[in-house]
Every structure is written in C-alpha cells, then in structure tokens.
Amino acid sequence: MKQNEYMMRINQAINYIHEHIDKNLTVEDIAQRCCFSKYYFNRIFKSMVGESIYSFVKRLKLENAAFKLRTSHRKTLTEIGFEIGYSPSNFATVFKEYFGMSPSDYRRYNNVPIKDSYKEIIEHIASFKKQEDFFQRVQSKITIKKLPEMILEYQRFIGNYYDMSTAWESFCREMEKKYPLEENKIYCGISYDDPLIADENKCIYDMCVKVNKVTGINTHRIPATTYACYYYNDSIENLGKAYNEIFALWLPYSKYSIDNRPPIEIYLSPQDEENKMKIDLSIPIIEG
C-alpha cells in the first residue's frame, strides 16, 4: 500500500473519531473501521500523526470539553462530560490530569496559561468585552442562514495554522489543474481545533473545494443545516480574532449552542492587494 493510500485511511479514522467523539471509542473499533488490525494500524497512525490512536482520542475529547466550557455556559459540567463519553467523576479526574485544573476552574478561566503567539487575540477580546455593546457589535456581523448540502473535496493539513499559506497555494494549483473547466470555484476551509486550547502544532485543517459529486475517500458530504455566518473582510492574519469574537463574545450570550460539527470558512474572494479576504465564517448552531 502506498503512503498516500495510508494517509487516506488515517484521514478516514480521524473523520470517524470526530464524528463519534461522544462515544466510547476503542483502538480496535477504529482500526476495524479502516480494515486493519489494531496493532498494525496503531503503528501506522502514530508514525504519520505523531501520537497513538488512544492518545489522539483522549486529547480530542478533553479539548472538545474545554472548548464547550468556554463557549456553552448554559451546559453543566455533567452534561459536557457526558457529551464526550465520561461519567461526572471520571471527567473531573481526567480533565484535571490533562489541564492541571478542575473543569469548574477552567470555565472561570482561573490561571489558564496564555500562549505567547495568541496573547494579542486574548488582549483583543478582553478589550472588546469592556465595551457595553460588545454583543450587539459582533451580532451585527452575523446572519443566521440555512446553507444547502455541500460536497467538498479536501486535502488535510496537520500543524500550525500560521504555517498554512504554502499548503493552500499548492492545493489551489492542484485543483486548478484537476478542474480546469470549473470557473468561479468555491474554496472552503474546515478548522477542527482551537489553538488557544490545543497544541498549536497539532491542529487539523481541511483545505476544500466544492464539487458536484463524491470523488473519493477524501470527500466530505456536509448536510444542509443552520449556521451563524460571520461576514469577515480583513487581513487573513486577523482571522483568529474574528473566531474568538464569535466564540467568546457572541455564542455564550446568544440563544444558540454550537452543533457537534466543525466550523466552515467559505471564501468569497481571493486576497486583494492589501492582503484582505472576504469570508463567511460559518458556525453550525442549534437553539438552546
């Protein structure tokens, strides 16, 4: 089996884990899903992703919980623990072992370390939140929409979000060659991790192009559903600030919760001469 075929199976496993993060996943379940023995597939997974399947699943579960503690203020700690497959006592113990503090302290943001590379974002949010109309100002950029089903062909990037420009250029060139007759291609991005929580060098991101039919294993079928679409028109370097305006200043105070699927960036324009882009940052939401 060639390396790109192995990578397809790895991507298949990662997708399966994300889609079933609320379940008690085992290494054997995931390996069987990809038609491998658990020992062989775990070795391949670790060599290509940099951590074992067990460590990867545990990390994603706890980072998912940490994200919900930041953004879903109406959910109890017990509810959040259950949503990632933990009983209340196990959740508190495992969370503290991983983050060094209890879930309740993390929710209050007591002593949560701030990464140097993201201090500017935290300062931006703290400054914005001092303004009485912060919620209304962010909400003015958001439109609630039901987006139609999309089929996206993707290429996966694992690393630091700040290092994606070369990968994006390569992906766009490849798609231009693959679909030369398709004018006005719609490019999208799918972010799976919050770098304020996750290891910023292990973040997963899918570079996507919208297609008319499923073309292979590296294809997402995104169902029609409701999104909060934040209209973004700024330098790509400020994208992290926009995401955190949504997650820290709008979502916790709105009537919505994030659905159990990742956000989608829908690119509305290429970069202009000022390095600005128009993007719909589309956050899947449910009421309550």
Buried (B, 14 or more C-beta within 10 A) or exposed (E): EEEEEBBBBBBBBBBBBBEBBBBEBEBBBBBEBBEBEBEEBBBBBBEBBEBBBBEBBBBBBBBBBBBBBBBBEEBEBBEBBBBBBBEBEEBBEBBBEBBEBBBEBBBEEEEBEEEEBBEEBBEBBEEBEEEEEBBEBBBEBBEEEEBEEBBBBBBBBBBBBEEBEEBBEEBBEEBEEEBEEBEEEBBBBBBBBBBBBBBBEBBBBBBBBBBEEEEEEBBBEBEEBBBBBBBBEBEBEBBBBBBBBBBBBBBBEBEBBBBBBBBBBBBBEEEEEEEBBBBBBBBBBEEE
